[in-house]
């Protein structure tokens, strides 16, 4: 498949992609199954084939029916599915009329019209959004990122005869509920299970595949490149290297400055001052206050004065704060000098972003940031937790680094939020 203008042109499919496209057709031998599960590597063509097969199945069997397309959030549904593939559908003769206010698209083909409703399953409350609907089928894009309650509520809406479920995801922890309840029980669930690798996407060149292999390490490599459900073990950031990421000298000027804050009262508070040159951010200096070690807790005002001292008169684009530190953010705002924004606090997504930035060489740390450098060598995954969870110790500077990266370096995030662009 290649991109020509605003339309994708499909040249050929691999055998596994074709299976994902036409498994529901009577001659395939799998038409009697009630679901399909496609897991595996990134960039393997899972989403494209499932969505095209989903639409073909809908218009082969249904007219006037409602269906759901679910992602981590509605923005991700539009970004990953609707925006890239609607031009292709129109090029194939489908009429697509999206009603953004209703998160719905009416699709018409050869006199038949069906409705696609878009849902974001990004938290446990999402289940209420889909409650009460009757659906002919659901496509779950990146189902492993959705809460179980939401997925099960959506499945319960599929009561019409002939309804089918479509799941795709990259693997996660082997104890993840979707792996235990669907992947490992696919036969019992009467689901077709297809495992994808990048070799199943004929549109990827060897150069592109090599680039993606260099983007990940550790458990992320096993999951996103090898497509294996595996537990994260050892150091959270094994790719961190003092030789690669620690600098001893700093240039006199940076293009942009910002501060990240992990706020604690009993636990340590960790603030980092960052400077950007080109596409690289450097942690220039830090403030780390451990009330247990000092035998004294500090107030919001005392932490604010430390923030001012850390900034040293530099113009800060923003101060990215621990989102639970409401009183400290209000203190920063009350002084009127800096823009305080709550950082995104999805721990695993943030860890992935930090790991990506380290591997890409887009993060550096001055040798004077001793507490941050110390924590990089101690920050580990919790063993035997049954889920991906970093150990809750030696993590305060690691949290403020994660807040910074998730705020400043994730402009295509779930809600499109990019704090660095906030104006005074």
C-alpha positions in Angstrom: 0.0 0.0 0.0 1.3 3.4 -0.9 0.1 7.0 -0.3 -0.8 9.0 -3.5 -2.0 12.5 -2.8 -4.7 12.2 -0.1 -5.6 8.5 -1.0 -4.0 5.2 -0.1 -3.4 3.0 -3.1 -3.3 -0.7 -2.2 -0.9 -2.7 -4.4 -1.0 -6.2 -2.7 -1.8 -7.9 0.6 0.1 -10.6 2.4 -1.6 -13.9 3.2 -2.3 -13.0 6.8 -3.7 -9.6 5.8 -6.0 -11.3 3.3 -7.1 -13.6 6.0 -8.0 -10.7 8.2 -9.9 -9.1 5.3 -12.1 -12.1 4.3 -12.3 -14.5 7.2 -16.1 -13.8 7.5 -16.9 -14.9 3.9 -18.6 -18.3 3.6 -15.8 -19.9 1.5 -13.1 -19.0 4.0 -13.8 -21.8 6.5 -14.0 -19.4 9.4 -17.3 -17.7 8.6 -18.9 -19.4 11.6 -16.6 -17.8 14.1 -18.0 -14.9 16.2 -14.8 -12.9 16.5 -11.3 -12.3 15.1 -8.2 -11.3 17.2 -5.2 -9.8 15.5 -2.2 -9.1 17.7 1.5 -8.6 17.1 4.1 -6.1 15.9 3.6 -2.5 15.1 3.4 -1.4 11.5 2.2 -4.9 10.5 -1.0 -3.8 8.7 -3.4 -5.1 11.3 -5.6 -2.0 11.6 -5.9 -1.3 7.9 -7.0 -4.9 7.0 -9.4 -5.2 9.9 -11.1 -1.9 9.2 -11.5 -2.6 5.4 -12.7 -6.2 6.2 -15.1 -4.8 8.9 -16.6 -2.4 6.3 -16.9 -5.1 3.6 -18.6 -7.5 6.1 -21.0 -4.8 7.2 -22.2 -4.0 3.7 -22.3 -7.7 2.7 -24.8 -8.6 5.5 -26.5 -5.4 6.9 -28.5 -2.4 6.0 -29.7 0.3 8.4 -27.7 -1.2 11.3 -25.5 0.6 13.9 -21.9 -0.4 14.6 -19.1 0.8 16.9 -15.5 1.6 16.2 -13.6 1.9 19.5 -10.2 3.2 20.3 -8.3 4.4 23.3 -10.0 7.7 22.7 -12.1 9.3 20.0 -9.2 11.4 18.8 -7.2 8.1 18.3 -10.1 6.5 16.4 -10.1 9.5 14.0 -6.3 9.6 13.8 -5.7 5.9 13.3 -8.8 4.9 11.3 -11.2 7.5 10.1 -8.9 10.1 8.7 -6.4 7.9 6.8 -9.0 5.5 5.3 -12.1 7.6 4.6 -10.5 8.9 1.3 -9.8 5.3 0.3 -13.5 4.4 1.0 -14.7 7.3 -1.1 -12.4 6.4 -3.9 -14.0 2.9 -3.8 -17.6 4.3 -4.2 -18.6 4.6 -0.5 -20.4 7.8 0.6 -19.2 8.9 4.0 -21.0 11.6 6.0 -19.4 12.3 9.4 -21.3 14.1 12.1 -18.5 15.1 14.5 -20.9 16.4 17.2 -22.5 12.9 17.4 -19.2 11.0 17.0 -20.8 9.1 14.1 -20.4 8.6 10.4 -23.2 7.4 8.1 -21.7 5.2 5.3 -23.7 4.4 2.2 -22.7 1.9 -0.5 -24.9 0.6 -3.4 -28.1 1.8 -1.8 -27.3 0.5 1.7 -26.6 2.8 4.7 -25.1 1.8 8.0 -24.0 4.0 10.9 -20.5 3.9 12.6 -20.4 5.3 16.1 -17.0 6.2 17.6 -16.1 5.5 21.2 -13.1 6.0 23.4 -12.5 3.4 26.0 -9.9 5.3 28.0 -11.2 4.7 31.5 -13.7 2.7 33.5 -16.4 5.3 33.1 -16.4 4.9 29.4 -18.7 1.8 29.7 -21.6 4.1 30.4 -21.3 5.8 27.1 -22.1 2.7 25.1 -24.8 1.4 27.4 -28.2 0.9 26.0 -27.2 0.7 22.3 -27.9 -2.2 19.9 -24.9 -2.9 17.7 -24.4 -5.3 14.8 -20.7 -5.5 15.6 -17.7 -3.7 17.2 -14.2 -3.1 16.0 -11.8 -2.6 19.0 -8.6 -0.9 17.8 -5.8 -1.4 20.4 -8.1 -3.3 22.7 -5.3 -4.0 25.3 -5.4 -0.3 26.1 -9.1 -0.3 27.1 -10.6 -1.2 30.5 -12.3 -4.6 30.7 -15.6 -3.1 31.8 -15.8 -1.0 28.7 -15.0 -3.9 26.3 -17.5 -6.2 28.0 -20.2 -3.6 27.9 -19.6 -3.1 24.2 -19.7 -6.8 23.6 -23.0 -7.1 25.4 -24.5 -4.6 22.9 -24.0 -7.0 20.0 -27.3 -8.9 20.2 -28.5 -9.0 16.5 -28.1 -12.3 14.6 -24.8 -12.5 12.8 -23.1 -9.9 15.0 -19.3 -10.3 15.1 -16.4 -8.8 17.2 -13.1 -7.5 15.7 -10.1 -7.1 18.0 -6.6 -5.8 17.4 -3.7 -4.9 19.7 0.0 -4.9 20.4 0.9 -7.3 23.1 1.3 -6.3 26.8 1.9 -8.1 30.1 1.0 -11.9 29.8 -1.4 -11.5 32.8 -3.3 -8.7 31.0 -7.0 -9.6 31.1 -7.4 -9.6 27.3 -4.5 -12.1 26.8 -5.9 -14.3 29.5 -9.6 -14.1 28.5 -9.4 -13.9 24.7 -6.0 -14.6 23.2 -5.3 -17.7 25.2 -9.0 -18.8 25.0 -9.6 -17.9 21.4 -10.7 -21.5 20.5 -13.1 -21.6 23.4 -14.4 -18.2 22.4 -14.9 -19.3 18.8 -12.5 -16.6 17.7 -10.1 -16.6 14.8 -6.6 -15.7 16.2 -4.0 -14.2 13.8 -0.5 -13.2 14.9 1.2 -10.5 12.9 4.8 -9.5 12.4 6.2 -6.6 10.3 6.9 -9.3 7.6 3.1 -9.5 7.1 3.1 -5.9 5.7 4.5 -6.0 2.2 4.5 -2.2 2.0 7.4 -1.9 4.5 10.9 -1.6 3.1 13.8 -3.2 4.8 15.0 0.3 5.8 11.7 1.1 7.5 11.7 -2.2 9.3 15.3 -1.6 10.5 14.3 1.8 11.7 11.4 0.5 13.8 13.6 -2.2 15.3 16.0 0.5 16.5 13.2 2.4 18.2 12.6 -0.1 21.0 14.5 -2.1 23.6 13.7 -4.5 26.4 10.1 -5.5 26.9 9.0 -2.8 24.4 11.1 -4.5 21.7 9.6 -7.9 22.5 6.1 -6.6 22.4 6.1 -4.1 19.5 8.7 -5.8 17.2 8.5 -9.5 18.1 4.8 -9.3 19.0 5.3 -11.3 22.3 3.1 -11.0 25.4 5.9 -10.6 28.0 6.5 -9.1 31.5 8.7 -6.1 31.9 11.7 -6.9 34.0 14.8 -5.2 35.4 15.6 -1.6 34.9 12.8 0.5 33.4 15.3 2.4 31.2 18.0 -0.1 30.3 18.8 2.1 27.2 20.0 5.0 29.4 23.8 5.4 29.0 25.9 7.9 30.9 28.2 8.0 27.8 25.4 8.8 25.5 23.0 10.9 27.6 25.1 12.8 30.2 26.9 16.0 29.2 29.6 17.9 31.1 29.3 21.2 29.3 26.4 23.3 28.3 26.0 26.0 25.6 25.3 29.5 26.7 21.8 29.7 25.3 18.8 27.5 24.6 15.8 28.2 22.3 13.2 27.3 25.0 13.1 26.6 28.7 10.6 24.7 30.9 10.4 23.1 34.3 8.9 19.8 35.3 7.7 19.1 38.9 7.0 15.9 40.9 5.5 17.4 44.1 5.7 15.6 47.5 5.1 16.5 51.1 6.4 13.4 53.0 7.9 12.0 49.8 10.6 13.9 48.0 9.8 16.8 45.6 11.8 16.8 42.4 12.0 19.7 39.9 14.0 19.8 36.7 14.9 22.8 34.5 15.1 21.9 30.8 16.5 23.7 27.8 15.8 22.9 24.1 18.2 23.2 21.2 16.9 21.9 17.9 14.9 18.7 18.7 16.9 17.9 21.9 16.0 18.8 25.4 18.7 18.9 28.1 18.0 18.8 31.9 20.2 21.7 33.0 19.8 21.6 36.7 17.5 20.3 39.4 15.9 20.8 42.8 15.4 17.7 45.0 14.0 18.1 48.5 13.6 14.9 50.6 11.8 15.9 53.8 12.7 12.7 55.6 16.4 13.2 54.9 16.2 16.9 56.0 13.8 16.3 58.8 11.6 19.2 57.7 8.7 19.5 55.3 8.4 22.5 53.0 5.3 24.5 52.2 3.9 25.3 48.8 5.4 28.8 49.1 8.8 27.4 50.0 8.7 25.0 47.0 7.7 28.0 44.8 10.7 30.0 45.9 12.9 27.0 45.1 11.2 26.9 41.6 12.1 30.6 41.1 15.7 29.9 42.1 15.8 26.9 39.8 14.6 29.0 36.8 17.1 31.7 37.6 15.3 34.4 35.7 15.0 32.4 32.5 11.7 32.7 30.6 9.8 29.4 31.1 7.4 28.3 28.4 5.5 26.2 31.1 5.8 24.4 34.4 4.6 20.8 34.0 3.3 19.7 37.3 2.2 16.4 39.0 -1.5 16.6 38.2 -2.4 15.6 41.8 -0.5 18.7 43.1 -3.5 21.0 42.9 -2.4 23.3 45.7 1.1 23.8 44.3 -0.3 24.5 40.8 -2.6 27.1 42.3 0.3 28.6 44.2 2.3 28.9 40.9 -0.7 30.5 39.1 -1.4 32.9 42.0 2.1 34.4 41.6 1.3 35.1 38.0 4.9 34.6 36.8 4.8 31.1 35.2 2.2 29.0 33.4 1.4 25.9 35.4 -0.1 23.0 33.5 -1.0 19.5 34.7 1.1 16.9 33.1 -0.4 13.8 31.5 -0.1 11.0 34.0 -0.5 7.7 32.1 2.5 5.9 33.6 3.1 3.2 31.0 2.5 5.6 28.1 4.8 8.1 29.7 7.5 5.5 30.2 7.3 4.5 26.6 7.7 8.2 25.5 10.8 8.6 27.7 12.3 5.4 26.4 11.6 6.5 22.8 13.3 9.9 23.5 16.3 8.3 25.1 16.8 5.9 22.2 16.4 8.7 19.7 19.0 10.8 21.5 16.5 13.6 22.2 17.1 13.7 26.0 20.3 14.8 27.7 21.2 15.4 31.3 23.9 17.6 32.8 26.2 15.8 35.1 25.1 18.1 38.0 21.7 16.5 38.0 22.8 13.9 40.5 19.5 12.7 42.0 18.0 12.2 38.5 21.2 10.3 37.3 21.1 8.2 40.5 17.5 7.2 40.0 18.1 6.1 36.4 20.3 3.3 37.8 17.8 2.2 40.4 14.4 2.6 38.8 13.1 -1.0 38.3 10.0 -2.8 37.3 8.0 -4.4 40.2 8.6 -8.2 40.1 5.6 -10.5 40.4 3.1 -7.7 40.2 1.0 -9.5 37.5 0.9 -6.2 35.5 3.4 -3.6 34.3 4.2 -1.4 37.3 7.5 0.4 38.2 8.6 -0.1 41.8 7.4 2.8 44.0 10.9 3.8 45.2 13.7 5.8 43.6 11.0 7.3 41.3 10.6 11.0 42.1 13.0 12.4 39.5 11.8 9.7 37.2 8.3 10.9 37.6 9.2 14.5 36.9 11.2 13.4 33.8 8.1 11.5 32.6 5.8 14.5 33.2 8.1 16.6 31.2 8.4 14.3 28.2 4.6 13.6 28.2 4.0 17.3 28.2 6.7 18.8 26.0 7.5 16.0 23.5 4.1 14.3 22.9 2.3 16.8 20.6 0.3 14.0 18.9 -1.0 12.7 22.2 -4.5 11.3 22.9 -6.1 14.7 23.3 -3.8 16.6 21.0 -2.4 18.5 24.0 0.9 20.2 23.7 1.6 22.3 26.7 4.7 24.0 25.1 2.5 26.0 22.8 0.4 27.6 25.6 0.6 31.4 25.4 0.4 33.8 28.4 
